[in-house]
């Protein structure tokens, strides 16, 4: 914004047609910067550099200079959506969730679990796995 104000001030007496293209480019750049800043899962400094990411695994804001983040092409920040520890935790969580179905089927066939409680049991177990993994990979 400052850049645009300065540009307009120095071109106060210029004809619109002579500054039109340059001004449009500056406005477009400014809008891009704004939309990048608005992203709900990352924060940037005034230069547009990413300072914090809302870690998909840990569900907290993490300073990218403190927490290691892998790079990810095509993402809004150029970095992964979770820190490296989070990636390990997330991978292990998915592994446990995959094994869960097998366990629940076993419990149903052995009579330990009533099939009508399956959905609830599964949901509860997933919450438990997620919180255990969150503690383990804190
Ligand atoms: Zn994290």
Backbone and ligand atoms as CSV (ligand in chain L), in Angstrom:
chain,resi,resn,atom,element,x,y,z
A,1,UNK,N,N,0.829,-1.209,0.000
A,1,UNK,CA,C,0.000,0.000,0.000
A,1,UNK,C,C,0.865,1.262,0.000
A,2,UNK,N,N,1.890,1.274,0.862
A,2,UNK,CA,C,2.818,2.411,0.938
A,2,UNK,C,C,3.446,2.697,-0.429
A,3,UNK,N,N,3.798,1.596,-1.085
A,3,UNK,CA,C,4.453,1.692,-2.397
A,3,UNK,C,C,3.522,2.388,-3.397
A,4,UNK,N,N,2.244,2.026,-3.339
A,4,UNK,CA,C,1.264,2.604,-4.265
A,4,UNK,C,C,1.063,4.094,-3.962
A,5,UNK,N,N,0.969,4.424,-2.672
A,5,UNK,CA,C,0.805,5.834,-2.273
A,5,UNK,C,C,1.963,6.675,-2.765
A,6,UNK,N,N,3.178,6.139,-2.563
A,6,UNK,CA,C,4.380,6.854,-2.989
A,6,UNK,C,C,4.374,7.061,-4.500
A,7,UNK,N,N,4.020,5.988,-5.198
A,7,UNK,CA,C,3.970,6.025,-6.660
A,7,UNK,C,C,2.993,7.097,-7.134
A,8,UNK,N,N,1.811,7.144,-6.501
A,8,UNK,CA,C,0.807,8.136,-6.893
A,8,UNK,C,C,1.272,9.552,-6.563
A,9,UNK,N,N,1.954,9.691,-5.428
A,9,UNK,CA,C,2.446,11.011,-5.019
A,9,UNK,C,C,3.479,11.541,-6.008
A,10,UNK,N,N,4.376,10.650,-6.433
A,10,UNK,CA,C,5.419,11.105,-7.363
A,10,UNK,C,C,4.878,11.290,-8.779
A,11,UNK,N,N,3.708,10.724,-9.052
A,11,UNK,CA,C,3.116,10.858,-10.391
A,11,UNK,C,C,1.826,11.676,-10.377
A,12,UNK,N,N,1.781,12.590,-9.425
A,12,UNK,CA,C,0.557,13.379,-9.223
A,12,UNK,C,C,0.065,14.072,-10.490
A,13,UNK,N,N,0.996,14.561,-11.274
A,13,UNK,CA,C,0.598,15.313,-12.454
A,13,UNK,C,C,0.682,14.501,-13.753
A,14,UNK,N,N,0.929,13.212,-13.596
A,14,UNK,CA,C,1.045,12.366,-14.789
A,14,UNK,C,C,-0.339,12.066,-15.354
A,15,UNK,N,N,-0.364,11.810,-16.660
A,15,UNK,CA,C,-1.623,11.404,-17.265
A,15,UNK,C,C,-1.910,9.958,-16.876
A,16,UNK,N,N,-3.152,9.663,-16.557
A,16,UNK,CA,C,-3.527,8.307,-16.132
A,16,UNK,C,C,-3.011,7.256,-17.128
A,17,UNK,N,N,-3.165,7.558,-18.425
A,17,UNK,CA,C,-2.787,6.556,-19.429
A,17,UNK,C,C,-1.305,6.192,-19.348
A,18,UNK,N,N,-0.454,7.113,-18.870
A,18,UNK,CA,C,0.979,6.812,-18.818
A,18,UNK,C,C,1.357,5.962,-17.602
A,19,UNK,N,N,0.555,5.977,-16.553
A,19,UNK,CA,C,0.897,5.192,-15.349
A,19,UNK,C,C,-0.059,4.007,-15.143
A,20,UNK,N,N,-1.064,3.934,-16.012
A,20,UNK,CA,C,-2.129,2.943,-15.866
A,20,UNK,C,C,-1.634,1.510,-15.643
A,21,UNK,N,N,-0.780,1.019,-16.565
A,21,UNK,CA,C,-0.334,-0.381,-16.489
A,21,UNK,C,C,0.477,-0.654,-15.227
A,22,UNK,N,N,1.389,0.271,-14.947
A,22,UNK,CA,C,2.242,0.079,-13.777
A,22,UNK,C,C,1.408,0.056,-12.495
A,23,UNK,N,N,0.419,0.951,-12.453
A,23,UNK,CA,C,-0.442,1.029,-11.284
A,23,UNK,C,C,-1.248,-0.258,-11.114
A,24,UNK,N,N,-1.793,-0.765,-12.210
A,24,UNK,CA,C,-2.561,-2.019,-12.153
A,24,UNK,C,C,-1.705,-3.171,-11.628
A,25,UNK,N,N,-0.466,-3.251,-12.107
A,25,UNK,CA,C,0.441,-4.301,-11.627
A,25,UNK,C,C,0.684,-4.198,-10.133
A,26,UNK,N,N,0.854,-2.959,-9.672
A,26,UNK,CA,C,1.111,-2.755,-8.245
A,26,UNK,C,C,-0.097,-3.149,-7.414
A,27,UNK,N,N,-1.288,-2.818,-7.910
A,27,UNK,CA,C,-2.506,-3.171,-7.186
A,27,UNK,C,C,-2.684,-4.693,-7.152
A,28,UNK,N,N,-2.413,-5.345,-8.292
A,28,UNK,CA,C,-2.532,-6.805,-8.351
A,28,UNK,C,C,-1.582,-7.470,-7.356
A,29,UNK,N,N,-0.343,-6.949,-7.293
A,29,UNK,CA,C,0.648,-7.501,-6.368
A,29,UNK,C,C,0.183,-7.329,-4.923
A,30,UNK,N,N,-0.388,-6.158,-4.654
A,30,UNK,CA,C,-0.881,-5.857,-3.306
A,30,UNK,C,C,-2.016,-6.822,-2.920
A,31,UNK,N,N,-2.922,-7.076,-3.862
A,31,UNK,CA,C,-4.039,-7.986,-3.594
A,31,UNK,C,C,-3.554,-9.415,-3.363
A,32,UNK,N,N,-2.557,-9.838,-4.138
A,32,UNK,CA,C,-1.979,-11.177,-3.948
A,32,UNK,C,C,-1.404,-11.325,-2.557
A,33,UNK,N,N,-0.692,-10.282,-2.124
A,33,UNK,CA,C,-0.070,-10.302,-0.814
A,33,UNK,C,C,-1.157,-10.424,0.260
A,34,UNK,N,N,-2.230,-9.653,0.093
A,34,UNK,CA,C,-3.340,-9.667,1.053
A,34,UNK,C,C,-3.966,-11.052,1.143
A,35,UNK,N,N,-4.206,-11.693,-0.007
A,35,UNK,CA,C,-4.889,-12.985,0.031
A,35,UNK,C,C,-3.981,-14.045,0.646
A,36,UNK,N,N,-2.676,-13.910,0.438
A,36,UNK,CA,C,-1.747,-14.849,1.062
A,36,UNK,C,C,-1.742,-14.659,2.576
A,37,UNK,N,N,-1.824,-13.398,3.004
A,37,UNK,CA,C,-1.816,-13.105,4.440
A,37,UNK,C,C,-3.083,-13.603,5.116
A,38,UNK,N,N,-4.183,-13.621,4.355
A,38,UNK,CA,C,-5.473,-14.001,4.923
A,38,UNK,C,C,-5.600,-15.493,5.164
A,39,UNK,N,N,-4.741,-16.291,4.559
A,39,UNK,CA,C,-4.829,-17.737,4.708
A,39,UNK,C,C,-5.003,-18.100,6.175
A,40,UNK,N,N,-5.951,-18.980,6.466
A,40,UNK,CA,C,-6.277,-19.261,7.859
A,40,UNK,C,C,-5.309,-20.246,8.497
A,41,UNK,N,N,-4.393,-20.846,7.715
A,41,UNK,CA,C,-3.488,-21.822,8.304
A,41,UNK,C,C,-2.032,-21.357,8.277
A,42,UNK,N,N,-1.815,-20.098,7.853
A,42,UNK,CA,C,-0.449,-19.592,7.922
A,42,UNK,C,C,-0.468,-18.087,8.200
A,43,UNK,N,N,0.607,-17.636,8.817
A,43,UNK,CA,C,0.761,-16.203,9.093
A,43,UNK,C,C,2.066,-15.743,8.473
A,44,UNK,N,N,2.051,-14.510,7.993
A,44,UNK,CA,C,3.235,-13.958,7.347
A,44,UNK,C,C,3.620,-12.628,7.961
A,45,UNK,N,N,4.873,-12.263,7.781
A,45,UNK,CA,C,5.295,-10.948,8.241
A,45,UNK,C,C,5.000,-9.914,7.154
A,46,UNK,N,N,5.402,-8.678,7.396
A,46,UNK,CA,C,5.062,-7.606,6.449
A,46,UNK,C,C,5.729,-7.781,5.083
A,47,UNK,N,N,6.764,-8.630,5.032
A,47,UNK,CA,C,7.423,-8.900,3.745
A,47,UNK,C,C,6.758,-10.032,2.979
A,48,UNK,N,N,5.767,-10.664,3.607
A,48,UNK,CA,C,5.078,-11.772,2.947
A,48,UNK,C,C,5.732,-13.117,3.219
A,49,UNK,N,N,6.748,-13.127,4.091
A,49,UNK,CA,C,7.398,-14.400,4.429
A,49,UNK,C,C,6.591,-15.133,5.502
A,50,UNK,N,N,6.505,-16.450,5.360
A,50,UNK,CA,C,5.745,-17.255,6.315
A,50,UNK,C,C,6.466,-17.274,7.664
A,51,UNK,N,N,5.745,-16.949,8.717
A,51,UNK,CA,C,6.332,-16.966,10.059
A,51,UNK,C,C,5.771,-18.107,10.894
A,52,UNK,N,N,4.471,-18.387,10.714
A,52,UNK,CA,C,3.830,-19.427,11.509
A,52,UNK,C,C,2.871,-20.248,10.643
A,53,UNK,N,N,2.750,-21.504,10.998
A,53,UNK,CA,C,1.786,-22.390,10.334
A,53,UNK,C,C,0.930,-23.030,11.418
A,54,UNK,N,N,-0.380,-23.127,11.130
A,54,UNK,CA,C,-1.261,-23.831,12.065
A,54,UNK,C,C,-1.122,-25.321,11.768
A,55,UNK,N,N,-0.340,-25.997,12.620
A,55,UNK,CA,C,0.025,-27.392,12.368
A,55,UNK,C,C,-1.222,-28.280,12.318
A,56,UNK,N,N,-1.364,-29.000,11.222
A,56,UNK,CA,C,-2.530,-29.870,11.008
A,56,UNK,C,C,-2.573,-30.994,12.042
A,57,UNK,N,N,-1.420,-31.427,12.507
A,57,UNK,CA,C,-1.394,-32.506,13.506
A,57,UNK,C,C,-1.545,-31.967,14.926
A,58,UNK,N,N,-0.704,-31.003,15.302
A,58,UNK,CA,C,-0.715,-30.520,16.684
A,58,UNK,C,C,-1.827,-29.521,16.986
A,59,UNK,N,N,-2.467,-29.012,15.938
A,59,UNK,CA,C,-3.582,-28.065,16.093
A,59,UNK,C,C,-3.196,-26.818,16.898
A,60,UNK,N,N,-1.983,-26.361,16.701
A,60,UNK,CA,C,-1.537,-25.104,17.318
A,60,UNK,C,C,-0.713,-24.321,16.286
A,61,UNK,N,N,-0.552,-23.022,16.536
A,61,UNK,CA,C,0.314,-22.210,15.685
A,61,UNK,C,C,1.762,-22.518,16.026
A,62,UNK,N,N,2.555,-22.815,15.010
A,62,UNK,CA,C,3.964,-23.129,15.229
A,62,UNK,C,C,4.836,-22.169,14.440
A,63,UNK,N,N,5.835,-21.639,15.138
A,63,UNK,CA,C,6.801,-20.763,14.488
A,63,UNK,C,C,7.700,-21.621,13.595
A,64,UNK,N,N,7.749,-21.298,12.298
A,64,UNK,CA,C,8.493,-22.147,11.358
A,64,UNK,C,C,10.008,-22.064,11.560
A,65,UNK,N,N,10.458,-21.099,12.362
A,65,UNK,CA,C,11.889,-21.028,12.670
A,65,UNK,C,C,12.246,-21.905,13.866
A,66,UNK,N,N,11.225,-22.344,14.598
A,66,UNK,CA,C,11.443,-23.183,15.776
A,66,UNK,C,C,11.120,-24.637,15.452
A,67,UNK,N,N,10.035,-24.839,14.703
A,67,UNK,CA,C,9.593,-26.189,14.361
A,67,UNK,C,C,10.007,-26.507,12.926
A,68,UNK,N,N,10.569,-27.700,12.746
A,68,UNK,CA,C,11.020,-28.100,11.407
A,68,UNK,C,C,9.823,-28.429,10.524
A,69,UNK,N,N,9.794,-27.813,9.355
A,69,UNK,CA,C,8.747,-28.071,8.368
A,69,UNK,C,C,9.377,-28.530,7.057
A,70,UNK,N,N,8.842,-29.597,6.502
A,70,UNK,CA,C,9.299,-30.051,5.194
A,70,UNK,C,C,8.681,-29.187,4.112
A,71,UNK,N,N,9.284,-29.189,2.935
A,71,UNK,CA,C,8.701,-28.391,1.859
A,71,UNK,C,C,7.641,-29.200,1.126
A,72,UNK,N,N,6.686,-28.491,0.569
A,72,UNK,CA,C,5.620,-29.155,-0.182
A,72,UNK,C,C,5.248,-28.279,-1.368
A,73,UNK,N,N,5.515,-28.808,-2.545
A,73,UNK,CA,C,5.219,-28.049,-3.764
A,73,UNK,C,C,3.718,-27.843,-3.909
A,74,UNK,N,N,3.343,-26.669,-4.378
A,74,UNK,CA,C,1.939,-26.413,-4.677
A,74,UNK,C,C,1.117,-25.991,-3.471
A,75,UNK,N,N,1.690,-26.039,-2.263
A,75,UNK,CA,C,0.930,-25.573,-1.106
A,75,UNK,C,C,1.050,-24.051,-1.035
A,76,UNK,N,N,0.136,-23.462,-0.327
A,76,UNK,CA,C,0.063,-22.009,-0.203
A,76,UNK,C,C,1.361,-21.396,0.326
A,77,UNK,N,N,2.029,-22.130,1.218
A,77,UNK,CA,C,3.232,-21.608,1.858
A,77,UNK,C,C,4.515,-22.169,1.240
A,78,UNK,N,N,4.382,-23.226,0.409
A,78,UNK,CA,C,5.571,-23.919,-0.088
A,78,UNK,C,C,6.093,-24.907,0.934
A,79,UNK,N,N,5.380,-24.971,2.078
A,79,UNK,CA,C,5.774,-25.901,3.137
A,79,UNK,C,C,4.626,-26.853,3.439
A,80,UNK,N,N,4.954,-27.905,4.159
A,80,UNK,CA,C,3.931,-28.874,4.523
A,80,UNK,C,C,2.890,-28.233,5.454
A,81,UNK,N,N,1.736,-28.885,5.591
A,81,UNK,CA,C,0.679,-28.350,6.452
A,81,UNK,C,C,0.874,-28.767,7.904
A,82,UNK,N,N,1.851,-29.633,8.154
A,82,UNK,CA,C,2.199,-29.977,9.537
A,82,UNK,C,C,3.700,-30.123,9.670
A,83,UNK,N,N,4.182,-29.938,10.916
A,83,UNK,CA,C,5.617,-30.001,11.159
A,83,UNK,C,C,6.113,-31.432,10.967
A,84,UNK,N,N,7.433,-31.614,10.945
A,84,UNK,CA,C,7.989,-32.950,10.697
A,84,UNK,C,C,7.600,-33.950,11.785
A,85,UNK,N,N,7.593,-33.507,13.043
A,85,UNK,CA,C,7.134,-34.384,14.128
A,85,UNK,C,C,5.674,-34.760,13.903
A,86,UNK,N,N,4.902,-33.759,13.465
A,86,UNK,CA,C,3.482,-33.968,13.202
A,86,UNK,C,C,3.251,-34.995,12.099
A,87,UNK,N,N,4.098,-34.961,11.080
A,87,UNK,CA,C,3.980,-35.921,9.972
A,87,UNK,C,C,4.167,-37.340,10.506
A,88,UNK,N,N,5.184,-37.513,11.373
A,88,UNK,CA,C,5.416,-38.843,11.963
A,88,UNK,C,C,4.204,-39.274,12.795
A,89,UNK,N,N,3.692,-38.334,13.599
A,89,UNK,CA,C,2.530,-38.631,14.441
A,89,UNK,C,C,1.307,-38.952,13.611
A,90,UNK,N,N,1.105,-38.183,12.553
A,90,UNK,CA,C,-0.064,-38.380,11.692
A,90,UNK,C,C,0.009,-39.742,10.997
A,91,UNK,N,N,1.217,-40.096,10.512
A,91,UNK,CA,C,1.402,-41.379,9.828
A,91,UNK,C,C,1.105,-42.529,10.775
A,92,UNK,N,N,1.615,-42.418,12.013
A,92,UNK,CA,C,1.369,-43.482,12.989
A,92,UNK,C,C,-0.112,-43.543,13.365
A,93,UNK,N,N,-0.740,-42.383,13.485
A,93,UNK,CA,C,-2.176,-42.345,13.788
A,93,UNK,C,C,-2.972,-43.074,12.708
A,94,UNK,N,N,-2.655,-42.799,11.446
A,94,UNK,CA,C,-3.368,-43.444,10.332
A,94,UNK,C,C,-3.176,-44.959,10.367
A,95,UNK,N,N,-1.967,-45.386,10.741
A,95,UNK,CA,C,-1.661,-46.814,10.816
A,95,UNK,C,C,-2.557,-47.483,11.878
A,96,UNK,N,N,-2.678,-46.833,13.040
A,96,UNK,CA,C,-3.515,-47.374,14.121
A,96,UNK,C,C,-4.991,-47.386,13.728
A,97,UNK,N,N,-5.423,-46.327,13.037
A,97,UNK,CA,C,-6.830,-46.255,12.635
A,97,UNK,C,C,-7.148,-47.368,11.623
A,98,UNK,N,N,-6.197,-47.655,10.744
A,98,UNK,CA,C,-6.391,-48.743,9.778
A,98,UNK,C,C,-6.534,-50.091,10.479
A,99,UNK,N,N,-5.718,-50.292,11.521
A,99,UNK,CA,C,-5.753,-51.560,12.255
A,99,UNK,C,C,-7.030,-51.697,13.089
A,100,UNK,N,N,-7.646,-50.540,13.375
A,100,UNK,CA,C,-8.808,-50.521,14.253
A,100,UNK,C,C,-9.974,-51.352,13.725
A,101,UNK,N,N,-10.263,-51.251,12.459
A,101,UNK,CA,C,-11.384,-52.004,11.877
A,101,UNK,C,C,-11.236,-53.507,12.135
A,102,UNK,N,N,-10.057,-54.003,11.891
A,102,UNK,CA,C,-9.779,-55.419,12.125
A,102,UNK,C,C,-10.030,-55.810,13.575
A,103,UNK,N,N,-9.557,-54.972,14.481
A,103,UNK,CA,C,-9.738,-55.224,15.918
A,103,UNK,C,C,-11.213,-55.241,16.291
A,104,UNK,N,N,-11.962,-54.265,15.757
A,104,UNK,CA,C,-13.383,-54.168,16.091
A,104,UNK,C,C,-14.146,-55.377,15.552
A,105,UNK,N,N,-13.797,-55.823,14.363
A,105,UNK,CA,C,-14.454,-57.003,13.783
A,105,UNK,C,C,-14.178,-58.235,14.656
A,106,UNK,N,N,-12.934,-58.337,15.115
A,106,UNK,CA,C,-12.564,-59.435,16.028
A,106,UNK,C,C,-13.406,-59.394,17.296
A,107,UNK,N,N,-13.545,-58.188,17.844
A,107,UNK,CA,C,-14.300,-58.031,19.089
A,107,UNK,C,C,-15.772,-58.364,18.897
A,108,UNK,N,N,-16.302,-58.044,17.723
A,108,UNK,CA,C,-17.705,-58.378,17.442
A,108,UNK,C,C,-17.859,-59.898,17.320
A,109,UNK,N,N,-16.941,-60.520,16.588
A,109,UNK,CA,C,-17.084,-61.973,16.380
A,109,UNK,C,C,-16.838,-62.753,17.665
A,110,UNK,N,N,-16.065,-62.203,18.587
A,110,UNK,CA,C,-15.850,-62.903,19.852
A,110,UNK,C,C,-16.918,-62.536,20.889
A,111,UNK,N,N,-17.846,-61.668,20.505
A,111,UNK,CA,C,-18.937,-61.304,21.413
A,111,UNK,C,C,-18.578,-60.215,22.414
A,112,UNK,N,N,-17.354,-59.682,22.311
A,112,UNK,CA,C,-16.907,-58.644,23.236
A,112,UNK,C,C,-17.595,-57.308,22.961
A,113,UNK,N,N,-17.946,-57.119,21.704
A,113,UNK,CA,C,-18.575,-55.860,21.296
A,113,UNK,C,C,-19.862,-56.160,20.538
A,114,UNK,N,N,-20.944,-55.456,20.921
A,114,UNK,CA,C,-22.221,-55.603,20.230
A,114,UNK,C,C,-22.163,-54.790,18.940
A,115,UNK,N,N,-22.596,-55.422,17.858
A,115,UNK,CA,C,-22.485,-54.750,16.555
A,115,UNK,C,C,-23.240,-53.426,16.524
A,116,UNK,N,N,-24.302,-53.301,17.284
A,116,UNK,CA,C,-25.049,-52.042,17.253
A,116,UNK,C,C,-24.272,-50.895,17.918
A,117,UNK,N,N,-23.224,-51.234,18.650
A,117,UNK,CA,C,-22.387,-50.195,19.264
A,117,UNK,C,C,-21.126,-49.896,18.449
A,118,UNK,N,N,-21.065,-50.502,17.271
A,118,UNK,CA,C,-19.837,-50.397,16.471
A,118,UNK,C,C,-19.438,-48.949,16.156
A,119,UNK,N,N,-20.388,-48.182,15.628
A,119,UNK,CA,C,-20.085,-46.796,15.237
A,119,UNK,C,C,-19.521,-45.983,16.402
A,120,UNK,N,N,-20.226,-46.102,17.532
A,120,UNK,CA,C,-19.809,-45.349,18.718
A,120,UNK,C,C,-18.445,-45.822,19.205
A,121,UNK,N,N,-18.272,-47.152,19.261
A,121,UNK,CA,C,-16.996,-47.714,19.724
A,121,UNK,C,C,-15.857,-47.239,18.824
A,122,UNK,N,N,-16.108,-47.230,17.525
A,122,UNK,CA,C,-15.074,-46.811,16.578
A,122,UNK,C,C,-14.728,-45.336,16.785
A,123,UNK,N,N,-15.751,-44.501,16.912
A,123,UNK,CA,C,-15.521,-43.068,17.113
A,123,UNK,C,C,-14.729,-42.817,18.392
A,124,UNK,N,N,-15.120,-43.529,19.469
A,124,UNK,CA,C,-14.409,-43.369,20.747
A,124,UNK,C,C,-12.960,-43.801,20.633
A,125,UNK,N,N,-12.744,-44.927,19.966
A,125,UNK,CA,C,-11.393,-45.466,19.812
A,125,UNK,C,C,-10.521,-44.517,18.970
A,126,UNK,N,N,-11.116,-43.899,17.958
A,126,UNK,CA,C,-10.344,-42.967,17.123
A,126,UNK,C,C,-9.911,-41.754,17.948
A,127,UNK,N,N,-10.828,-41.241,18.766
A,127,UNK,CA,C,-10.489,-40.112,19.639
A,127,UNK,C,C,-9.337,-40.493,20.563
A,128,UNK,N,N,-9.426,-41.731,21.109
A,128,UNK,CA,C,-8.400,-42.219,22.029
A,128,UNK,C,C,-7.051,-42.327,21.306
A,129,UNK,N,N,-7.050,-42.914,20.125
A,129,UNK,CA,C,-5.811,-43.057,19.344
A,129,UNK,C,C,-5.209,-41.679,19.074
A,130,UNK,N,N,-6.075,-40.749,18.627
A,130,UNK,CA,C,-5.574,-39.414,18.290
A,130,UNK,C,C,-4.952,-38.720,19.497
A,131,UNK,N,N,-5.610,-38.854,20.667
A,131,UNK,CA,C,-5.044,-38.147,21.828
A,131,UNK,C,C,-3.771,-38.825,22.301
A,132,UNK,N,N,-3.710,-40.169,22.213
A,132,UNK,CA,C,-2.469,-40.864,22.585
A,132,UNK,C,C,-1.325,-40.466,21.665
A,133,UNK,N,N,-1.609,-40.399,20.383
A,133,UNK,CA,C,-0.569,-40.038,19.402
A,133,UNK,C,C,-0.125,-38.594,19.592
A,134,UNK,N,N,-1.078,-37.757,19.945
A,134,UNK,CA,C,-0.781,-36.332,20.173
A,134,UNK,C,C,0.194,-36.200,21.343
A,135,UNK,N,N,-0.017,-37.010,22.393
A,135,UNK,CA,C,0.875,-36.969,23.573
A,135,UNK,C,C,2.238,-37.543,23.193
A,136,UNK,N,N,2.210,-38.688,22.496
A,136,UNK,CA,C,3.454,-39.358,22.128
A,136,UNK,C,C,4.325,-38.490,21.222
A,137,UNK,N,N,3.685,-37.771,20.300
A,137,UNK,CA,C,4.440,-36.995,19.309
A,137,UNK,C,C,4.420,-35.503,19.595
A,138,UNK,N,N,4.219,-35.166,20.836
A,138,UNK,CA,C,4.142,-33.759,21.229
A,138,UNK,C,C,5.403,-32.990,20.858
L,1,ZN,ZN,ZN,3.273,-29.677,14.671
